[in-house]
Amino acid sequence: MILVWIVLLPLLGIGVTLLCSRLPRSLAALATAIAPLTALGLTLSQAPTVLKHEVIRFVWPWLPDLELNIALRMDGLSLLFMCLVLGIGVLVILYARYYLSSNDSMPRFYSYFLLFMAAMLGIVMADNLVLLWMAWEITSISSFLLISFWWHSTDARKGARMALTVTAAGGLALLAGLLLLGQVAGTYSIHDLLGKGDLIRQSELYPWIAGLILLGAMTKSAQFPFHFWLPQAMAAPTPVSAYLHSATMVKAGIFLLLRFYPVLGGTDLWYSVLSLCGMATLLLGAYFALFQHDIKGLLAYSTLSHLGLIVLLISIGSPVSTVAALFHIINHAIFKASLFMAAGIIDHESGSRDMRKLNGLWKYMPYTATLAMVAALSMAGVPLLNGFLSKEMFFAETLNQSMLGSLSWMIPVLATLAGLLSVAYSLRFIHDVFFNGEPVGLPKTPHEPPRYMKLPVEILVALCLLVGLLPDATVRPILSAASAAVLSEVPDYSLALWHGINLPLVMSLLAMAGGITLYSQRKKLFMFQHQFEAVDAKQEFERGVQRVVSIASQLWSKIENDSLQRYLTLLIVFVLVVLGIGLRELHPLGGDKPLLEVDAVTFAGGLIMMLCAIVTVVLNRSRLLSLLFLSVTGLMVSLTFARFSAPDLALTQLVVEVVSVILLMLALFFLPYRTPKNSTPRHLVRDISLALIAGALIGSLSYAMMTRDISSLSQFYLDHAKTEGGGNNVVNVILVDFRGFDTLGEITVLALAALGIYRLLEYLKLYKPSADATGRRFEYKRDSVILNIVAQGVLPLALLVSVYIFLRGHNEPGGGFIAGLVTACGIMLQYIAHGVQWLKSRLVLRYPLMLGLGVGIASLTGLGSFVFDRPFLTSWFDHFHIPLIGDIELASAMAFDLGVYLTVVGATLMMLANLGKLTTSHRPHDQENL
């Protein structure tokens, strides 16, 4: 259960930050940090077990037959990322308090931030493929909210849209890959999946699985050719950039590669894709970082380069290269978070991030400059800092690979070139910002930030030094545990500061010397780069979006013409084509099962139903007559259900017909009495043809089904309704037990629809007609003695019948849905007889509250199963003896049915009563033209 609390605490922190919105900003930030800090404490409390290379799991059955469970795991890989997500997250929360201005909404920022944190924790702790994907998509949505936090900025909106488009598209590919992976492995449990690598790699679907999952990982981690979105995300506030680039968003793709390395790794496809993408991203990011004038732009491209470095290490495939990749994940998170925070301090205290203006800040901000320079030197891979150690391991592993066969010597050469560029852009950051003369044209005089704004940077820079000087004491335990979670066996590796004079050291010295030389000749390099036309990824993306929108608009203009007939025609034609193809392959059409004989009553009922349906169509221009015959058609359908032993369906159809007629009468009151003739002869021929074809195909399908013995779940429900559901009414048991989750979804949709209709009608102003079709003016006297007397007698009878139907529903025809409609009809009759105002003063019913209670009771009934360690919506029943009443059966499904009852009553009356309010006296009614 501790694992659940680790994920939930950031979400609970959202409530804390909203409640503390009126507190001073410092107190609000501290209160917000309590939840993730507590989660970090819980994580560390479980660390001793995980560091022994053990796995902590939590599984909460939800839909076990579909293997959809709330399953969490904590192994060494999860622990590493959890510490980064929570540890750096807490520091960013404290840092953001000083960075955000008084005009920025801190509660909104912290809410988005904590949602992002919880989603990232969900990714790294998920032990179920579907759960992992759901958390994956929430990171895309929450990062969109964070990047567009300054929504008034065009750059922020466009950057957020670009990030969401790319990562969400990759998320769809990932979903397909994960589903295929689960099907091939026969399980969606990651714990069980990790031991089936050989089975998956031998599958014919392996190329599709690997390709789709790699596509999801590459888009999220901004690997070439999807690298263009990450620099545009710099429009986000700097605390977001610090978190996104160091511990979360872009690291999610890296985590995915490592999590599925035991399953998908070890093939040529895996290594070739990762090596090509990783090397391209490594070099492109390092090269273009050198030419950025914005500090955050330089850091963004450097992030791309380091992500490419990690992916390239994973692609090498040796055990030590995987350890090196994990080590660099830690080091990069530490120095990159500190660098972004330092960039934010510089921007906050000088008013600019342009390195052409930011010169000589050492004079004005010596303390901040020292912290930033240490972090930058770590990024460059200077000895005695953490970045140097993982860079040395990277260089060593490039020497021990044969990825390109006889051309494998190119890998260490290109790696050295990337290291050289890394030194060059790190030197540019240090020299151009903190030295190089005096500031030029800054909005304000630079100065040191508030004391506690520097504290997160101090902590991270101290870690750069500690890990660099004492790697065995600081990171080896967690590094070994993370390696054990990825590799079958942890290899021998060294984190020593000095390995003697060897080739990796020579590569490091060449990179540092070459970087210094390259930076000293930067003017020539800038002139060379200036020859090429700059490509604005944001503009190119926007052009692509506009092209897609233009094509879609052209296509839509050919389909969309505000004609309901055309829409229905296209839909019906599509259905008929699909149905016709299926029936074409059915030989013969009829089966061996004999049909029932047609007696006189059945024939008469069918004939009346067909004639009324035809008359409804023919008289469609006369709305009232058409509605009358439509209601007769519905009545005959209800009688048909009763005739063929479906009393539940008959009752439901009957009361639905009553409600539908009332609803249509209220709506038709505001419409013309006769519909103008709009159909042309060509349209009539089209519609009649479609109707005949549809009738023929549907009739053929019905005949084919009725003449065949089709195996279904019916017998299962008949056999188990009483023993497992505790009821003799199989239909009701299906609705509240076997398919209770479906019913819960349906009443939730019904409640949402009712609320939507309520909001639409609340401010709608319609003029009601003042005369009938012949010109006779309406009498606005509402009281009708006969109707009043009938309504008063019907209401208690309807309530009594609805209670009876509700209580008997589990064993006899009835249930909450039918009872709710009967109650709604009884109360609706009072509205019709007395008017809204009269009833409103005498019957206080809050329909939105009824909706909430209905859905809430049904949901709580389902959740109650968890108390007894049973799946969601598991029903319970037993027999009791009650004095004066006798033996009686009680089932928990009755509580669920009560929720259905309240929802149906609330939704039906909310829609009908509010539509009826349009005709009350507070609406204008003088409309002489109707």
N, C-alpha and C positions, 0 to 999 in steps of 0.2 A: 504493500500500500504506500510505502515511502516513495516509490517511483511515480505513482499517480500524483502525490502531493508536489513533487518536484515540477511536474508539468503544469499543475493547476495553480500553483502559487503566483506565477506571473500574471495569470488571468485574474486571480483575486486582487492582485496589485492594481488592476485597472479600476476596480471599485474604490480602492484606497485613494488613488490619485484624484478620482472624481469627487470623493467626499472631502478631500483636503484642498480643494481648489481655492477656497477662500483664506487659507492660511498663508503666512508669509512664504515667499518663494523658496527660501532655504529649507524651511520646515516641510514644505510640500515635497521637495526633492528627497529629503531624508526619509519621509514617510513612504514615498514611492519605492525607494531603494530597499526597504525592509523586506518586501516579499521576495525579490530575486536573491537578496543576501541570505535569507532563510533557506531558499532552495539550494543555494551554493553550500550552505552548512550541511543540509541533508545529503547533498551529493558527496561531500568530503567524509561524512560519517559512514558512507558505504564504500569509500575508497579502499580501506584495508582489505576487504574481501575481494574486490576487483583486482587489486594489485597482486593478489595471489593467482591471477589468471583464471578466476572463477567468474561465472556469469550469474547475475541476479535477474530473475524474470518475474513478471506479473502478468497473469492472463485472466481476463474477466469475460466469460462467455456472453456473447451478444446474439449472433446468429451462427451457432456452432456448426449446423449442417452445411452452411455455405462457407465455413471457415472465416467468418467475419467477426473477429473478436477484438476487444480492447486489450491488446497485448503490447507490453513494454519490456525492454531488455536493457541491461546495463553491463557492458563488458568494457574492456580496456579502450577500444575505439570510441565507444559512447562516452566514457569518462573523460577522455581527452577533449572531445568537442564540448561536452557539458561544462567543463571548467572554463573553456574559452568563452562560450556563449554567456554564461552567468557571470564569470569574473570580469571580463571586459565590459559586459552589459552594465554591471553595477557602477563601474568607473565612468562610463558614458552618461549614465543617469545623473551622477553628481556633476559631471563636467557641463552637461546641457543646461543646468540651472543658471550658470554664469554666461553661457554662450547666447541663449535665447533672449531676445529683447522683451521689454514690457508689453509690446504689441503682439507678441506671439502667444498663442494659447498653450500654456504648459500642460494642462490636463489633456488636451487633444493630442499633443505630441507624445506624452508619456503613455497614453492609451494605445496609440498606434505602435509605439516602441515595444511595449510589453506584449502586445499581440504578436508582433514579429518574433520576440524572444521565445514565447510559448510555442509558436509554430516551428521554430528552429529546433527547440528541444524535442518536439514531436517527431521531427525527421530523424534525429540521431538516436532516439530511444525507441522508435517504432520496431515492433517485432512481428508486424503484419504488413504485407505489401500494400494493401488498400489503405491502411492507416498511414503508412509512410507517404503515399501519394496525396492523401488529403492534407496532411501537414505541409507537403511540398507546395501545393497550390495556395495554401494560406500564406506562405512566405511571399509568393508572387503578389498576392493582393495587398498584404500589409506593407511590402516594400514599395508598391505603387503609391499607397497613401503617404508613406514617409518621404519618398522622393518628391511628390507633389505637395508637400506640406505648405510651402510658400506658393499656393495655388494662383496668386495674383501674377506670378512670373510666367511668361510664355515658355522660357527655357525649362522651368520646373514641370510644367504640364506636358510639354513634348517629350522631355527626358523620361518622365514617368510612364507615358504611353508607350514609348519605344521599349523600355525595360519590360513592361507588362506584356506587350505583344510577343517579344522574342521568348521570354521565359514561359509564358502561358502556352505558346505553340510547342515549345519543348516539353512542357508538362503533359500535353496530350499525347505526344510520342511516347513519353515515359509510361503513361497509363497503359497504352497498348502493349509496350514491352513487358511491363509487370504482369499484366493479365496473361500474356503468352507464357511468361516464365512460370507463373503459378500453375497453368494448365499442364505444361510439360513436366514440372516437378511433382505435380499431384498434391500440392499444398501451397497455401498462402502464408504460412508461418515461416518467417525468416530463420528462426532457430532450426527448423527441420530442413529448410532449403539449403543452408550452408553446407550440409553434408552430402549434397547430390550434384556436385560439380561435374563429375564424369558423365552422369546421365544427361545433364543439360547440354554439355559440350558435344555429345554424340548425337543430339537430336537434329533432325532436318530443319527445325525452326530456329536453331541457334543463331544463324546470321541475322535473322529478323529480330530476335530478342536482343542480341548484343548491339545491333545497329540502332534500335529504338531507344534502348537505355543509354547508350553513349550519346545519342542526340539530345536526350533530356539533360544529361550531365554537362555536355558541352555548352548548351545554351545558358544554363544556370551559372556556370563558372566562366562565361565569356571567353571561351576558347575559339581560336580561328576556325571557321570564318564568321563566328557570331560575336566577335570581340567588340564590335562597334558600339554596342549599347552601354557598356560600362562607363566610358568617359563621359557620356551624356548624362549619366546619373549624378554627376558632380553638382547639378543644380540643387540637390538636396542640401539641407543644413549640414554643416560639418560634423556634428555628432552622429548623424545618420551615416555619412560617408565613412567615418572612423569605424563604426560598427559593421557596416555592410562589407567593407573591404578587408576587415581583419578576421572576424570571427563567425560571420553568418552567411548571408546570401551567396556570395561567390564561393564560399567554402562548402556549401551544400553539395554542389556537383562533385567536388573532390571527395567528400565523404561518401557519396554514392559509388564512386569508382572503387574506393577502398572497401566498402561494405560488400560489394558483389565481386570483389577480386577473387575470392576462393571459388566462386561459381562460374564466372565468365572469363577470368584471366587464363593465360597459358595457351592462347591460340594466335595464329598469325594475324587474323582480323583484328583482334583486341590490341595487339602490340603495334601493328602498322598504323591504325587510326590514331591511337594515342600519341605515338612518336611523331607523326607528321603534324598533327594539330598542336601538340605541346611545343615542338621546336619552332614552328611558325609563330606561335603566340609569344614564346620567349624572346625571339629576335625582334619581331615587330613592336612589341611593347617596349623593349629596351631602347630601340632606335628612336621611336617617336616621342618617348619620354624626354629625350634630350632637347627637343625643339619646342616644348611647351613653355609658355610664358606664365601661365597660371600655376601657382603652387599645387593646387588640387589636381590640375590636369597632369602635371608631372607625376604626382603620386598615383593617380589613376592608371596611367600607362605603365608605371613601375609595378603596380599590382598585377596587371595583365602579364607582364614579363615573369614575375615570380610564380603566378599560377601556372604558366606554361612550363616553368622549371619543375614544379611539383608533378604535373602530368607527365612530363618527359621521364622523370624518375620512376613513376609508376609503370611506364611503358617499357623500361629496361627489363623489368621482370625478375631481377635477382632478389633474393631475400634482403640483402643489405640495402639495395636501392629503395625498397619499400620502407625500411626503417628510416632511411635518409629523407624520404618524402614526408613521413610522419614528423620527423624532427624539424623539417623546414616549415611545416604547417604551424608548429608552435612558435618558431622564431619569427616567421613572417607576421603572425598575428600580433606579437608583442611590439616589434619595431614599427609596423605599419599603423597600428592604433595610436601609438605615441606620436608619430609623425603627423597624422591627420589632426590630432588634438593640438599639436604645436602650430600647424597651419591655421587652425581655427583661432588660436590665441593671437597670432600675427594679424589675421584679418580683423579680429575683434578690436585690437588695440591700435591698429594703424589705418584701418579703413580700406585696405587693398590687399589683393593676393597676386598682383602683377609683379613678377620678379624684375621687370625693367624699371620699376619705381622703388621697389624695396631694396635699398642698398644701405649698407652700414648699420644694420639694426643691432649689431653687437654693442654699439655705443649706447643704445637706448634700452635694450632688453637683454643684458648680458646673461642673466640666469636662464631665461627662456631659450636663448641662443645656444647655451651650453647643452641643455637637455635635447634640443632639436639636432644639434650636431652629433651627439653621441648616437642617437637613433639613426641618423643618416649614415654614419660610418658603419653601423651594424648592417644597414641595408646594402652598403657597398661591399661588405664582407671583410672588414678590417680585423686583424687579429685581436684577441682578448675580448671580443664581443660575440654574442650568440650567432649572428649571421655568418661569421667566419667558419664556425664548426660545420654547419650543414652545407655551406658552399664547398668546403673541402671534401665532404662526403660525396657531394654531387660530382665534382671533378673526378674523384677517384672512380666512381661508378661509370662515368662516361668512358673511362679507359678499359673497363672490364665488360664490354658488350660487343656483340657482333650483329647488330641490328641491320646494317647495310651490307653485310658480307665483306667483300674486299674493300668496300668504300667506308667501312665503319670508322676509319680514322677521321672522317669528317665530323663525327659527333663531338669528340673532345675539342676539335678546332672551333666549331661553332659555339660550343659551351664557353670556351675561353673568350670568344668574341662577345658573347652576351655578358660575361663577367666584366669585360673591359667597358662596355657601354653602361653597365650598372655603376661602375666607379665614376664614369664621366658625368652621368646625370646626378649622382649624389654630390659630386664636387660642385656642380652648377648650383644645386640647391644651397649648399653651404656658402659658397663664395658670393653668389649674386644676391643672396638675401641678407647675409650678416656682415659682409665686407664690401669691397668694390665701391668705396666712396660714400656719399651721403644720399639720403632718400630724395626722390624727385617727385614733386607734385602729389604728395599724400594728402588725403582729406584732413588728417589730424596728426599731431605729433605722437610718435610711438612711445609706449611706456609699458612697464611690466603689468601683467594682469593681476586681479585679486588673488590673494594667497591661495585659497582653496581651489581656484581654477587650475593651478599648476599641479595640485596634488596627484590627480590621476596620471599625468605625464611623468611625474617623479617616480611613481610606483612602477610604471612600465619600463622606464629607462633603467631603474635599479634592477629589474628582471633581466634586461639586456646584458648588464654587467655580470649579474650572478650566474646566469646560465652560461655566459661566455667563459667565466673563470672557474665555476664549479658545476660542470654539466652532470657529472655522476651523482652528485648530491641533490641536484634540483630536478632533473628531467628523466634520468635513466629509469626509475621505477615505472612512471606512467608511460614512458616510451616503450619499455619492454612489454607492459600489459597491452598497450595498443597494438604492438606488433604481433603479439600472440593471438589477438582477435582477428587479424588479417591473414597471418601465415600459419601453416600447420606446425612449424617449429621456429622458434626465435633464433636467428643466427648469431654468431659471435661478431660483435662490432665494437669499435673503440671510439670513445668521445674525448680522447686525450687532446690537450692543447698542442702537443708537439709529437709528430710522428717521424721526426728526422727530415733530412733533405731528400725529398722524393718528387715524383713528377706532378702530383696534385699541388704541392707547394710551389713548384716552378710555374704551374698554370696560374696560381693565385698571384704570384709576383708579376708575371707577365700581364695579367688583367689589371693590376693596380698601376703598374708602370704605363701600360698602354692607355688606361683611362685618364691618367694625369696628362699624358702627351696629347691625347685626343682633345681633352678640354682646353689645353693651352692653345690648340689650333682651331678652336671652335668657330672663329669667324669664317674661316675657309669652308668649314663644314656647313655653317649656316648659309653661306653663299651658294654652295652646291645644292642644298635642299631647296633654296629659294627658286631654283630653276623649274621646279615641278609645281604644277598647279595644285593648290590645296584642295582636298576633298572634304567637304563638310558632311559627316555621316548623318547628322540630324536633318540637313536639307535633303539629302538623297533618300533618307527614310521617309520623310514627309512627301516627297515626290512619288515614291512608290505607293504610299498610302492613298494619295490623291488619285493615282492611276487606277488603283483597285476600286476606289469609291466611284470614279467616273464610269468604269465598266459595269459596276453593279447598278449604278443609276440608269444607265442605258438599258440594261437587261430588265430592270424593274419597271421602267417606263413602258416597256412592251407588254408587261404582264399586269401591272397595277393601273387600273383605270376607274377605280371607285365603283366597280360593278360587282355586286355580290354574286350575280349569276355567273360571271366569268370565273370567279374564285371557286364556286361550287362545281362548275363544269370541269375545271382543271383537276380538282380533287377527285371527282367521281370518275373521270377518264382514267386517272392514274390507278385508282382502286380496281376499276374494271379490267384494265390491262393486266395487272398482277393476278387478279382472280381468274381471268380468262386463261392465262398461261398455265396456272395450276390445274384448272379443270380440263384443259386440253390433253394433259398427260394421264387423265383418269379414264381407264377403259375396263369394263363398261361403266356407264354413269350410275346405274342402279346396282344395289347389292342383293344379298340373299335373304335379308330380313324382310318379312311381309309387313305391309302397312295395315293400320287399323281400318276397319270398315267405317264408312261415313254414314251416320244416322241423320235423321231429319233435323234434330235440334242443332247438331254441329254444322250441318250444311246451311241452315237458316242463319245461324250466328255469323258464319264466315261470309255469307252473301251480304248481310247487312253491313258488316265491317268494311268489305270492299266497296260497296256502293257509297257508304258515308265518306270513305277516303277519296273516292272519285268526285263526289259532289263537293267536298272541301276544296279540291283543286279547281274544279270548274267555277265555283262561286267565290274564288279567292278575292275578287274585287269587292264583294260585299262582306266586310270584315265580320259583322255580327253573325250572319248566317254561316259563314265559313267556320267561325269559332264554335258555333252550336254543333255543326256536323263533326267537327274535330273532336269535341268532347264525347259525342256518341261513339266515335271510333275508339277512343280511349276506354269508354265503358265496355265496349265489346271485347277489347283486349283483356280487360280485367275479368270478364265472365269466361273468356277462353282459359285463362289461368285457373280459375276455379273449376272449370269443366274437366281439366286434365290434372287435377289433384295437386295444385300449387297454391294453397290458400294464402301463404305468406306473400307471394308475388301478387295475388289478386288484391289483398288488402292494401299493399303498398301502392299498386297501380291506381286503385280507386281514390285513395286520399291524395296522391300526387296529382291526379286529374282535377280534383276539387281545388287544390291550391293553384294549379296551373291556370285554370279557368279564371279564378279571381285575379291572379297576376295579369293575365292577358286583358281582362276587362278593364282593369285600372289603366293599363298602358294604352289600350285602344281608345279610351276616353279622350285622350289628347290628340288623336290622329284623325284624319279625314274619315268620314263614314264610308266613302267609296274610294278605292284605289284607282288612279288614272291608268288607262290602258297604255302600257309601254312596250309590250312584246310585239315584235314584227313577225310576219309569217315565217321568215328564216329562223328566228329564235324559237318559234313554236315547233317547227320541224326538228330543230336540234334538241330541244328539251324532251319532246315526245320520244324521239329516237333513243336518247340516253335513258329515259325512264323504262322503255321497253327492253333495252339491252340489259339494264341493271336488274329488272324484274326477272328476265330469263336466267341470268347468271346466278342471282341469289336463289331463285327457285331451284335451279339445278343443284346448287351447293346444298340446299336444304334437303332435297330429295336424296342426294348421294349420302348425306349423313344419316338420314332417318332409315335408310335401307341397309345400313351396315352396323355391325356390332363394334362399337368403338370403345376401347378400354379407356377409362378415365379414373379420376380420383373419387368418383361418386361412391363406389362400394367401400372405399377406405373410410369416408366420412360416415356412411351408414353404420359401419361396424364399430367405430370408435367414438361416435358422438356421445353416447351414454357413458361408456366406461372411462373416457378420458376428459370429456367436456361436461359431464354431469347433466345432460339435457336430452330430451326426446325430440325436440324441434331441431332437426339437423341444420336447417338454414340459419337459424339464430346462433347455434353453436359455431358454425363456420364463421359467422360475422364477428362474434365476440371472443372467439378462442382460436380456432385453427388459422383464420385469416385476420386476426385482430389487428395486426400491424397495418394491414391494408385499410381497415376501417378507421384506424386512428389517423392515417394519412388523409383519408377522404373527409373526415369531419374537420380536420385542420384546414384543408382546402376550402371546405364549405364556410368555415368561420372567416377565413381571409376574404373570400368572395363577398360575403355579407358585409364585412367592414368596408370593402372597396365600394360596393353599391351604396352603402350608407353615406360615405364621403362624397360620392358623386351626386347623390340626391339632396344632400344637406343644404347646399346653396343654389340648387337649380330653381330657376324661376320660369314657370310655364303659365300661359294663359289658358284657362279652361273654357271650353265652348259655352256659349250662353243659350244655344238653341239646338234642336235636334235636326235631323236631315231634312225634314219638311219645313223648317223655319219656325216651328213652335218653340217659344222661349221656355227654358227650364224654370221650375219652381224651386227656389233654394231653401224651402222649409225642410229640415232634415228629419224631423220626427215622423215616424210611421208607426201607428199604434200596433198594427198586426205584426210588423217586423220586430218591434220592441218586445212584444210579448213572446214571440217565438224565440228570439235570441236569449231572453232571460231563462227560458225553459231549457234551451239547448245547451247552454254553457255548463251547468252542473252535470247534465247527462254526458256531455262530451268529456268532462274531466273524469267522471266515474268510469266511462268506457276506456279512456286512455290509461287510467291506473290499472284497470283489469287487464288490458292488453299488455301493459308493461310487465306486470307480475307473472303472467302466464307465458310470456314470450320464450322462456328457456325450454318449456316442455310442450307448448301448444302454439299455434300460429299467433304471431304478435312480436313484441320486442320494442326496444327503445325508439327505433326509427319510426315505426308505424304509430306508436303512442305519441311521439312528439308531433307528428303531422296532425293527428286527431286533436290534440290540445291546441295547436296553432289554428286549426279550422274553427274551433269553438270560440277562441278569443277574437279571431278575425271577424266572425259574425257580429261580435259586439261593436267592433270598429264600423262595420257597414251599417248597423242599425242605429247607433247613437252618435257616431262621429268621433273624430280623434280627440277633440278638446274635452268632450264629455267623459270619455273613458280615461283619458290621461289624468283627470282629477280624482278618479275613483280607483284606478288600478295602476299602482306604481310598479312597473316592470322595467328594469334596466337591461335591455337586450345585450349590449356589449359585455356587461357583467355575466350574463347567462352564458354567452359564448365562451368567455374566459374560464368560467367554472366548468363548463362541459368538457372543453379540451383538457383543462387541468386535472379534473377527476379521472378522465380516461388515461391520461399520461401517468398520474400517480398510481393508478391501479396496476399499470404495467411495471412501473418502477418498484412497486411493492414486492414483486417476485424476487428482486435482488436481495431483499432482506433474508430470504430463505434459500439463498444461493441457487436460484433457479433462473432460467433464461427469461428475458423480457416478455411480459404479458402471459406468463404461465398461469393458468387459472387453477382455482382450488374449489372444492365443493364437499359438502358433507350433509348428513341428515340429523335433524334435531327434533326434540319433542318439546313443544311449547304449550303450557297449560291453556285450556279453553280453546286452543286452536288445533292442537294435535301434532302429528308428525309432519314435518316440513323440510324441504331441501333448500339449502342456502348455498349460493355459488358466488365467488368473487367476481365472476363475469357480470353479475347484476350491477355491480358498481361501475364497471366499464359501460354497461348499457345505459346507466343513469347519465353518464357523460355524453353518450350519443343522444339521449333524449333531450337534455338541456341545450346541446348544440343545435339540434334540429329546430326546437322551439324558438331559440334566440335568433337563429339565422333566418328562419321563415318569417317571423313577425317583424324582424328588423327591416327586411326587404319590403314586405307588403305594407306595413304600417307607414314606413317613410315614403313609399310611393303614394300611399293614400293621403299623406299630409299635403301633397301638391294641390289637392282639391279643397283644402280648408280655407277658412275665411281670411287668413293672413296673406293669401295669394291673390293677385289681381284676377278678376274674372269677367271683365267687360271686354269681350272680343266679338264685335258685331259681324266680322267678316266670315266667321265660321257658321 
